[in-house]
Amino acid sequence: MTQLHKECFGILDKVFPMGREGLREIVPACFDCPDRRACLQAALQTEEGFELRSQALDRSSANGLVGRVRRWSEKKELSRLKKAREGETRWPWN
């Protein structure tokens, strides 16, 4: 069974655009959409979504050594997911 989605499905700049104050906002029309959660998740799996998540990590504060290691680990995970999405599933030890 094939699921049909709207044209805007998974497009970050359409479903989670930059607002007037420079912050991203959910479009009001998306609140009534039954696919909004899957749509936003799909948008975060795009190139722009990975960049958005990376920028959010860069802005977050890392308190102490544990915070810096956690942020580094999350950035590595984003990098690994991005490469896997591009088809590069190589590991550093291969």
Backbone as JSON, one array per atom type, in Angstrom:
{
  "sequence": "MTQLHKECFGILDKVFPMGREGLREIVPACFDCPDRRACLQAALQTEEGFELRSQALDRSSANGLVGRVRRWSEKKELSRLKKAREGETRWPWN",
  "N": [[0.84, -1.18, 0.0], [0.66, 2.14, -0.89], [1.55, 5.19, 0.55], [0.19, 8.39, 0.3], [1.41, 11.64, 0.28], [1.33, 15.15, 1.09], [2.54, 17.84, -1.04], [4.36, 19.34, 0.39], [5.51, 17.63, 2.19], [8.05, 16.7, 4.35], [9.82, 18.73, 3.63], [11.97, 20.91, 4.87], [12.11, 23.78, 4.9], [9.51, 24.44, 4.27], [7.79, 23.22, 6.12], [8.86, 23.87, 8.56], [9.73, 26.64, 8.74], [11.92, 29.57, 8.89], [11.15, 32.03, 11.22], [9.94, 35.43, 11.82], [11.5, 36.46, 13.9], [13.87, 35.16, 13.63], [13.82, 32.59, 14.49], [12.94, 29.16, 14.11], [9.68, 28.06, 13.14], [6.67, 26.17, 13.43], [4.45, 25.8, 10.77], [1.19, 27.15, 10.87], [-0.84, 25.77, 9.43], [0.06, 23.18, 9.5], [-0.63, 22.1, 11.95], [-3.12, 20.87, 11.88], [-2.71, 18.77, 10.22], [-2.63, 15.29, 9.66], [-0.25, 13.96, 9.23], [1.81, 15.33, 10.44], [3.82, 14.76, 12.39], [5.38, 12.64, 11.29], [6.13, 13.98, 9.01], [7.71, 16.15, 9.97], [9.75, 14.65, 11.15], [10.79, 13.4, 8.88], [11.71, 15.65, 7.56], [13.8, 16.4, 9.24], [15.62, 14.46, 8.64], [16.8, 15.16, 6.31], [19.39, 16.81, 4.34], [19.37, 19.53, 5.06], [18.09, 19.3, 7.49], [19.95, 17.84, 9.03], [21.94, 19.77, 9.13], [20.61, 21.78, 10.57], [20.28, 20.5, 13.06], [22.96, 20.15, 13.75], [23.79, 22.82, 13.98], [22.23, 23.56, 16.18], [23.42, 22.03, 18.16], [25.93, 23.24, 18.19], [25.27, 25.72, 19.24], [24.45, 25.07, 21.79], [25.3, 24.98, 25.25], [28.15, 23.54, 26.79], [28.64, 22.21, 29.69], [31.34, 21.62, 31.66], [33.5, 18.71, 31.48], [32.02, 16.37, 30.93], [29.76, 17.4, 29.61], [30.96, 18.46, 27.29], [31.97, 16.11, 26.13], [29.58, 14.75, 25.7], [28.32, 16.46, 23.83], [30.19, 16.29, 21.73], [29.91, 13.58, 21.14], [27.25, 13.49, 20.22], [27.48, 15.1, 17.94], [29.2, 13.5, 16.42], [27.51, 11.32, 16.02], [25.5, 12.52, 14.46], [27.05, 13.09, 12.21], [27.72, 10.49, 11.41], [25.16, 9.47, 10.81], [24.48, 11.16, 8.7], [26.43, 10.48, 6.76], [25.73, 7.8, 6.4], [23.24, 8.11, 5.28], [23.97, 9.2, 2.86], [25.04, 7.04, 1.7], [27.51, 6.19, 2.4], [28.72, 3.96, 4.41], [30.96, 3.42, 5.78], [33.18, 2.53, 8.38], [35.41, 4.0, 10.8], [37.51, 2.25, 11.35], [37.72, 0.56, 9.21]],
  "CA": [[0.0, 0.0, 0.0], [1.44, 3.36, -1.01], [1.0, 6.34, 1.26], [0.29, 9.64, -0.43], [1.67, 12.78, 1.15], [1.22, 16.46, 0.46], [3.76, 18.3, -1.72], [5.3, 19.93, 1.35], [5.95, 16.6, 3.13], [9.48, 16.51, 4.57], [10.64, 19.85, 3.16], [12.21, 21.66, 6.1], [11.79, 25.2, 4.77], [8.07, 24.63, 4.13], [7.08, 22.77, 7.32], [9.52, 24.42, 9.75], [10.47, 27.78, 8.2], [12.47, 30.58, 9.78], [10.17, 33.06, 11.54], [10.38, 36.83, 11.77], [12.52, 36.72, 14.92], [15.05, 34.35, 13.37], [13.64, 31.25, 15.06], [12.09, 28.3, 13.27], [8.31, 27.91, 13.63], [5.81, 25.25, 12.69], [3.42, 26.5, 10.01], [-0.12, 26.88, 11.48], [-1.6, 24.77, 8.66], [0.56, 21.85, 9.82], [-1.21, 21.6, 13.19], [-4.27, 20.02, 11.58], [-2.29, 17.69, 9.31], [-2.42, 14.02, 10.38], [1.11, 13.47, 8.99], [2.77, 16.35, 10.87], [4.96, 14.19, 13.11], [6.2, 11.93, 10.3], [6.65, 14.99, 8.1], [8.82, 16.84, 10.64], [10.84, 13.68, 11.29], [11.4, 13.25, 7.56], [12.44, 16.89, 7.28], [15.05, 16.39, 10.02], [16.53, 13.47, 8.06], [17.37, 15.71, 5.08], [20.65, 17.54, 4.48], [19.08, 20.75, 5.82], [17.76, 18.88, 8.85], [21.2, 17.53, 9.72], [22.61, 21.05, 9.37], [19.88, 22.43, 11.65], [20.62, 19.82, 14.31], [24.36, 20.46, 14.03], [23.83, 24.21, 14.46], [21.66, 23.58, 17.52], [24.46, 21.5, 19.05], [26.97, 24.26, 18.3], [24.78, 26.79, 20.11], [24.21, 24.6, 23.15], [26.47, 25.1, 26.13], [28.67, 22.28, 27.29], [29.18, 22.46, 31.03], [32.28, 20.62, 32.13], [34.03, 17.69, 30.58], [30.95, 15.46, 30.52], [28.96, 18.11, 28.61], [31.72, 18.53, 26.03], [32.02, 14.77, 25.55], [28.23, 14.44, 25.21], [28.09, 17.23, 22.6], [31.05, 15.69, 20.72], [29.3, 12.31, 20.77], [26.05, 13.77, 19.43], [27.92, 15.58, 16.63], [29.7, 12.32, 15.71], [26.34, 10.54, 15.63], [24.91, 13.22, 13.31], [27.95, 12.89, 11.07], [27.57, 9.1, 10.98], [23.85, 9.35, 10.16], [24.54, 11.88, 7.42], [27.19, 9.65, 5.83], [24.94, 6.6, 6.1], [22.19, 8.54, 4.36], [24.6, 9.42, 1.56], [25.49, 5.75, 1.18], [28.84, 5.86, 2.92], [28.55, 3.32, 5.71], [32.28, 2.99, 6.23], [33.55, 2.8, 9.78], [36.78, 4.51, 10.84], [38.51, 1.18, 11.43], [37.73, -0.22, 7.95]],
  "C": [[0.89, 1.24, 0.0], [0.75, 4.49, -0.28], [1.21, 7.59, 0.42], [0.46, 10.77, 0.56], [1.48, 14.06, 0.36], [2.55, 16.83, -0.18], [4.8, 18.8, -0.74], [5.92, 18.89, 2.28], [7.48, 16.49, 3.17], [10.37, 17.62, 4.07], [10.78, 20.83, 4.31], [11.78, 23.12, 5.99], [10.3, 25.47, 4.58], [7.33, 24.26, 5.41], [7.66, 23.33, 8.61], [10.37, 25.62, 9.33], [11.0, 28.71, 9.29], [11.41, 31.66, 9.97], [10.76, 34.45, 11.48], [11.5, 37.13, 12.76], [13.78, 35.88, 14.73], [14.99, 32.97, 13.99], [12.73, 30.44, 14.15], [10.74, 28.09, 13.94], [7.58, 26.87, 12.79], [4.72, 26.07, 12.02], [2.06, 26.15, 10.63], [-0.94, 25.83, 10.74], [-1.16, 23.35, 8.99], [-0.08, 21.26, 11.09], [-2.37, 20.66, 12.95], [-3.93, 18.82, 10.69], [-2.05, 16.39, 10.1], [-0.99, 13.47, 10.22], [2.17, 14.38, 9.57], [3.99, 15.76, 11.56], [5.91, 13.48, 12.13], [6.85, 12.92, 9.34], [7.85, 15.71, 8.71], [10.01, 15.91, 10.82], [11.55, 13.47, 9.96], [12.21, 14.48, 7.2], [13.77, 16.94, 8.03], [16.05, 15.37, 9.49], [17.12, 13.94, 6.73], [18.69, 16.4, 5.38], [20.45, 18.8, 5.33], [18.76, 20.42, 7.28], [19.0, 18.54, 9.66], [21.96, 18.81, 10.05], [21.94, 21.79, 10.52], [20.24, 21.81, 13.0], [22.06, 20.09, 14.71], [24.51, 21.88, 14.57], [23.27, 24.32, 15.88], [22.67, 23.05, 18.54], [25.57, 22.52, 19.25], [26.56, 25.37, 19.25], [24.62, 26.36, 21.56], [25.5, 24.71, 23.98], [26.86, 23.72, 26.64], [29.33, 22.57, 28.63], [30.08, 21.31, 31.45], [32.68, 19.62, 31.07], [32.92, 16.77, 30.06], [30.07, 16.12, 29.45], [29.65, 18.2, 27.28], [31.78, 17.18, 25.35], [30.65, 14.39, 24.99], [27.95, 15.17, 23.9], [28.93, 16.65, 21.46], [30.43, 14.38, 20.22], [28.07, 12.51, 19.89], [26.43, 14.28, 18.04], [28.47, 14.42, 15.8], [28.53, 11.47, 15.21], [25.64, 11.19, 14.43], [25.75, 13.01, 12.06], [27.81, 11.47, 10.52], [26.24, 8.9, 10.26], [23.84, 10.01, 8.79], [25.29, 11.06, 6.38], [26.43, 8.4, 5.44], [23.83, 6.94, 5.12], [22.74, 8.75, 2.96], [25.12, 8.13, 0.95], [26.87, 5.36, 1.62], [28.68, 5.28, 4.31], [29.89, 2.8, 6.22], [32.47, 3.36, 7.7], [34.98, 3.24, 9.79], [37.84, 3.42, 10.84], [38.52, 0.28, 10.2], [38.72, 0.34, 6.98]]
}
